Amino acid sequence: MEQAIIRKLKDGTLAPYRAVAKAKGTSLEAELREVIERNVPVPKLDPASRLALARKLQAKTLKPNGDSTAFIRWSRDTNAGRLPGSAGFEDDRTGD
């Protein structure tokens, strides 16, 4: 287990944490531990890694199929497929 001692905090800095800890029925130490563990800094990615991650996420994203008019009409006319006798959406466009 790691430990840290923090000195020279301004007066009143811990009061909000004490109030939250009291409301939760925990100790000040437990509240501060939770705050520190919940807010661990995330290391920044270099530009190449960031670009690679963006492309990976983009590849997993559904691509729009162009004009959404047919889907909007189907959704409106069938209450998004919930009306009796309405089949699933089928795009009747050709060439896309």
Backbone as a chain_set.jsonl record, in Angstrom:
{"seq": "MEQAIIRKLKDGTLAPYRAVAKAKGTSLEAELREVIERNVPVPKLDPASRLALARKLQAKTLKPNGDSTAFIRWSRDTNAGRLPGSAGFEDDRTGD", "coords": {"N": [[0.837, -1.192, 0.0], [0.429, 2.21, -0.758], [1.34, 5.381, 0.621], [0.641, 8.793, 1.47], [1.441, 11.961, 2.706], [-0.019, 15.014, 3.129], [0.782, 18.28, 3.462], [0.31, 21.646, 4.695], [-2.24, 22.561, 3.747], [-4.762, 24.855, 2.813], [-6.79, 26.626, 5.186], [-9.969, 25.268, 5.809], [-10.073, 23.675, 3.565], [-10.479, 20.924, 3.827], [-12.992, 20.728, 4.911], [-15.366, 20.411, 3.193], [-14.94, 17.777, 2.367], [-14.997, 16.409, 4.772], [-17.686, 16.803, 5.431], [-18.989, 15.398, 3.371], [-18.007, 12.831, 3.874], [-19.098, 12.393, 6.413], [-21.83, 12.428, 5.761], [-21.969, 10.14, 4.216], [-21.319, 8.3, 6.069], [-18.737, 7.476, 6.466], [-15.152, 7.579, 7.009], [-12.983, 10.49, 7.026], [-10.536, 9.879, 5.903], [-11.201, 7.622, 4.304], [-12.923, 8.849, 2.475], [-11.199, 10.696, 1.192], [-9.393, 8.89, 0.09], [-11.045, 7.584, -1.748], [-11.645, 9.719, -3.482], [-9.087, 10.314, -4.521], [-8.405, 7.852, -5.77], [-10.44, 7.659, -7.646], [-9.856, 9.692, -9.357], [-7.531, 9.29, -10.904], [-4.908, 10.378, -12.92], [-5.015, 10.263, -16.485], [-2.711, 9.052, -18.76], [-1.371, 11.082, -21.385], [-1.746, 10.543, -24.865], [0.603, 10.173, -27.511], [0.691, 12.015, -30.627], [0.631, 10.186, -32.864], [-0.311, 7.777, -31.755], [-2.783, 8.655, -30.847], [-4.044, 9.244, -33.276], [-4.109, 6.681, -34.403], [-5.827, 5.391, -32.6], [-8.15, 6.904, -33.01], [-8.739, 6.226, -35.665], [-9.211, 3.502, -35.378], [-11.501, 3.506, -33.745], [-13.207, 4.852, -35.475], [-13.463, 2.974, -37.503], [-15.068, 1.131, -36.284], [-17.454, 2.396, -36.117], [-20.752, 2.82, -37.288], [-21.393, 3.408, -40.659], [-22.99, 6.079, -42.306], [-25.704, 5.625, -44.581], [-26.111, 7.349, -46.635], [-28.776, 9.107, -48.025], [-31.359, 9.675, -45.777], [-34.058, 9.785, -46.045], [-35.972, 7.752, -46.77], [-35.92, 6.066, -44.521], [-36.752, 7.825, -42.517], [-39.369, 8.39, -43.356], [-40.526, 5.802, -43.175], [-40.23, 5.349, -40.417], [-41.828, 7.4, -39.37], [-44.359, 6.781, -40.521], [-44.956, 4.241, -39.543], [-44.746, 4.364, -36.863], [-42.156, 3.819, -35.972], [-42.069, 1.089, -36.575], [-43.838, -0.062, -34.828], [-46.533, -0.215, -35.351], [-49.355, -2.313, -36.088], [-48.828, -4.881, -38.462], [-46.695, -3.698, -39.707], [-43.727, -4.097, -41.356], [-40.184, -4.695, -40.888], [-37.728, -2.113, -41.423], [-36.868, -1.561, -44.742], [-34.645, -0.552, -47.091], [-35.536, 0.843, -50.033], [-34.107, 2.015, -51.987], [-32.054, 2.16, -54.899], [-28.84, 1.38, -56.208], [-27.146, 2.366, -54.234]], "CA": [[0.0, 0.0, 0.0], [1.146, 3.473, -0.811], [0.865, 6.401, 1.551], [1.054, 10.164, 1.188], [1.081, 12.958, 3.708], [-0.154, 16.304, 2.47], [0.907, 19.348, 4.458], [0.093, 23.05, 4.324], [-3.5, 22.83, 3.059], [-5.414, 26.084, 3.278], [-7.881, 26.417, 6.141], [-11.275, 25.021, 5.213], [-9.982, 22.805, 2.386], [-10.995, 19.584, 4.115], [-14.366, 20.783, 5.437], [-16.344, 19.753, 2.321], [-14.696, 16.329, 2.361], [-15.503, 15.912, 6.059], [-19.147, 16.794, 5.361], [-19.382, 14.279, 2.502], [-17.697, 11.593, 4.598], [-20.101, 12.249, 7.479], [-23.104, 12.079, 5.13], [-21.865, 8.752, 3.755], [-21.044, 7.434, 7.213], [-17.367, 6.96, 6.35], [-14.13, 8.452, 7.582], [-12.356, 11.452, 6.122], [-9.5, 9.14, 5.167], [-11.848, 6.808, 3.269], [-13.428, 9.756, 1.442], [-10.06, 11.2, 0.427], [-8.872, 7.758, -0.685], [-11.955, 7.385, -2.878], [-11.455, 10.843, -4.409], [-7.795, 10.138, -5.193], [-8.454, 6.675, -6.642], [-11.399, 7.918, -8.72], [-9.335, 10.745, -10.221], [-6.171, 8.989, -11.347], [-4.681, 11.006, -14.225], [-4.852, 9.392, -17.649], [-1.564, 9.543, -19.525], [-1.703, 11.605, -22.707], [-1.203, 9.787, -25.984], [1.321, 10.944, -28.507], [-0.193, 12.222, -31.784], [0.491, 8.992, -33.701], [-1.18, 6.836, -31.04], [-4.121, 9.238, -30.838], [-4.595, 9.067, -34.609], [-4.396, 5.252, -34.565], [-7.023, 5.108, -31.811], [-9.29, 7.525, -33.692], [-9.068, 5.417, -36.849], [-9.764, 2.232, -34.89], [-12.874, 3.783, -33.324], [-13.969, 5.209, -36.662], [-13.744, 1.74, -38.232], [-16.138, 0.422, -35.575], [-18.651, 3.219, -36.184], [-21.594, 2.553, -38.452], [-21.312, 4.435, -41.695], [-24.311, 6.467, -42.813], [-25.976, 5.046, -45.893], [-26.532, 8.399, -47.552], [-30.046, 9.777, -47.804], [-32.159, 9.022, -44.739], [-35.469, 10.1, -46.269], [-36.809, 6.547, -46.731], [-36.007, 5.606, -43.136], [-37.572, 8.777, -41.764], [-40.777, 8.165, -43.736], [-40.944, 4.526, -42.586], [-40.33, 5.536, -38.975], [-42.996, 8.241, -39.126], [-45.593, 6.135, -40.951], [-45.207, 2.993, -38.817], [-44.388, 4.585, -35.465], [-40.888, 3.092, -35.832], [-42.299, -0.346, -36.677], [-44.707, -0.561, -33.759], [-47.914, -0.357, -35.788], [-49.652, -3.673, -36.549], [-48.618, -5.162, -39.875], [-45.55, -2.991, -40.289], [-42.515, -4.92, -41.423], [-38.959, -3.967, -40.578], [-37.316, -1.134, -42.422], [-36.083, -2.027, -45.877], [-34.323, 0.567, -47.945], [-35.898, 0.484, -51.407], [-33.289, 2.758, -52.946], [-31.174, 1.327, -55.713], [-27.609, 1.995, -56.628], [-26.289, 2.791, -53.11]], "C": [[0.873, 1.244, 0.0], [0.533, 4.45, 0.185], [1.37, 7.757, 1.098], [0.595, 11.043, 2.33], [1.067, 14.301, 2.996], [-0.165, 17.381, 3.551], [0.53, 20.689, 3.83], [-1.137, 23.257, 3.433], [-4.103, 24.102, 3.631], [-6.545, 25.731, 4.24], [-9.195, 26.237, 5.391], [-11.248, 24.084, 4.01], [-10.646, 21.454, 2.64], [-12.451, 19.57, 4.582], [-15.386, 20.137, 4.5], [-16.178, 18.234, 2.293], [-15.181, 15.696, 3.66], [-17.035, 15.799, 6.017], [-19.643, 15.631, 4.502], [-19.15, 12.956, 3.213], [-18.74, 11.342, 5.689], [-21.445, 11.821, 6.9], [-23.112, 10.631, 4.65], [-21.657, 7.775, 4.897], [-19.668, 6.789, 7.123], [-16.411, 7.951, 6.979], [-13.624, 9.44, 6.538], [-11.301, 10.742, 5.281], [-10.114, 8.321, 4.036], [-12.373, 7.684, 2.134], [-12.302, 10.285, 0.573], [-9.445, 10.101, -0.434], [-9.73, 7.529, -1.932], [-11.774, 8.479, -3.929], [-10.162, 10.668, -5.197], [-7.845, 8.98, -6.176], [-9.381, 6.894, -7.838], [-10.851, 8.91, -9.744], [-7.884, 10.527, -10.622], [-5.97, 9.614, -12.727], [-4.472, 9.968, -15.322], [-3.664, 9.918, -18.455], [-1.989, 10.009, -20.918], [-1.029, 10.763, -23.776], [-0.433, 10.711, -26.91], [0.44, 11.048, -29.752], [-0.397, 10.985, -32.651], [-0.443, 7.973, -33.051], [-2.615, 7.338, -31.008], [-4.805, 9.047, -32.192], [-4.967, 7.603, -34.848], [-5.661, 4.868, -33.804], [-8.266, 5.693, -32.485], [-9.705, 6.708, -34.899], [-9.683, 4.079, -36.461], [-11.223, 2.424, -34.472], [-13.761, 4.129, -34.517], [-14.352, 3.971, -37.461], [-14.894, 0.965, -37.59], [-17.473, 1.164, -35.653], [-19.446, 2.885, -37.443], [-21.51, 3.723, -39.422], [-22.725, 4.811, -42.139], [-24.478, 5.965, -44.241], [-26.472, 6.11, -46.868], [-27.833, 9.043, -47.126], [-30.911, 9.007, -46.81], [-33.66, 9.225, -44.931], [-36.366, 8.878, -46.144], [-36.975, 6.047, -45.296], [-36.89, 6.531, -42.308], [-39.05, 8.589, -42.087], [-41.308, 6.878, -43.119], [-41.164, 4.688, -41.089], [-41.573, 6.343, -38.613], [-44.291, 7.482, -39.397], [-45.93, 4.871, -40.155], [-44.952, 3.123, -37.32], [-43.164, 3.732, -35.125], [-41.112, 1.58, -35.789], [-43.244, -0.911, -35.648], [-46.164, -0.697, -34.177], [-48.158, -1.766, -36.305], [-49.44, -3.802, -38.058], [-47.428, -4.456, -40.491], [-44.32, -3.884, -40.213], [-41.323, -4.07, -41.029], [-38.579, -3.039, -41.706], [-36.493, -1.794, -43.502], [-35.872, -0.837, -46.786], [-34.587, 0.168, -49.383], [-35.12, 1.272, -52.447], [-32.419, 1.782, -53.739], [-29.919, 2.1, -56.043], [-26.704, 2.453, -55.506], [-25.62, 1.601, -52.475]], "O": [[1.906, 1.311, 0.666], [-0.641, 4.347, 0.538], [2.397, 7.86, 0.427], [-0.508, 10.883, 2.853], [2.039, 14.674, 2.338], [-1.018, 17.382, 4.438], [0.447, 20.832, 2.61], [-1.089, 24.033, 2.478], [-3.957, 24.381, 4.821], [-7.173, 24.679, 4.125], [-9.489, 26.974, 4.45], [-12.305, 23.732, 3.487], [-11.303, 20.908, 1.754], [-13.071, 18.508, 4.64], [-16.218, 19.365, 4.976], [-17.16, 17.496, 2.205], [-15.71, 14.585, 3.657], [-17.607, 14.824, 6.505], [-20.608, 14.957, 4.864], [-19.995, 12.062, 3.164], [-19.206, 10.216, 5.866], [-22.124, 10.962, 7.462], [-24.152, 9.973, 4.677], [-21.8, 6.565, 4.721], [-19.454, 5.691, 7.638], [-16.812, 9.026, 7.426], [-13.81, 9.253, 5.335], [-11.193, 10.984, 4.079], [-9.593, 8.328, 2.921], [-12.28, 7.309, 0.965], [-12.429, 10.321, -0.651], [-9.023, 10.357, -1.561], [-9.211, 7.309, -3.026], [-11.752, 8.197, -5.127], [-10.148, 10.857, -6.414], [-7.374, 9.112, -7.305], [-9.13, 6.369, -8.922], [-11.333, 8.961, -10.875], [-7.1, 11.474, -10.674], [-6.79, 9.396, -13.619], [-3.837, 8.935, -15.111], [-3.619, 11.1, -18.794], [-2.858, 9.404, -21.547], [0.11, 10.325, -23.615], [-0.777, 11.882, -27.069], [-0.474, 10.24, -29.916], [-1.508, 10.758, -33.132], [-1.276, 7.374, -33.731], [-3.555, 6.553, -31.125], [-5.992, 8.73, -32.256], [-6.014, 7.313, -35.426], [-6.478, 4.1, -34.311], [-9.314, 5.048, -32.525], [-10.898, 6.515, -35.136], [-10.578, 3.582, -37.146], [-12.08, 1.604, -34.803], [-14.929, 3.742, -34.562], [-15.44, 3.914, -38.035], [-15.61, 0.229, -38.271], [-18.511, 0.609, -35.289], [-18.881, 2.695, -38.52], [-21.554, 4.886, -39.02], [-23.566, 3.931, -42.326], [-23.517, 5.892, -45.007], [-27.178, 5.793, -47.825], [-27.97, 9.476, -45.982], [-31.161, 7.815, -46.993], [-34.447, 8.867, -44.055], [-37.406, 8.941, -45.489], [-38.072, 5.646, -44.907], [-37.685, 6.068, -41.491], [-39.892, 8.626, -41.189], [-42.422, 6.859, -42.595], [-42.167, 4.219, -40.551], [-42.284, 6.009, -37.664], [-45.22, 7.536, -38.592], [-47.095, 4.477, -40.105], [-44.942, 2.129, -36.594], [-43.145, 3.02, -34.121], [-40.425, 0.87, -35.054], [-43.438, -2.125, -35.593], [-46.963, -1.247, -33.419], [-47.262, -2.362, -36.902], [-49.833, -2.925, -38.826], [-47.177, -4.604, -41.687], [-43.934, -4.356, -39.144], [-41.448, -2.857, -40.856], [-39.069, -3.18, -42.827], [-35.531, -2.506, -43.214], [-36.832, -0.187, -47.201], [-33.942, -0.741, -49.905], [-35.424, 1.213, -53.638], [-32.101, 0.694, -53.258], [-29.937, 3.327, -56.144], [-25.586, 2.894, -55.774], [-24.863, 1.757, -51.517]]}, "num_chains": 1, "name": "protein.A"}
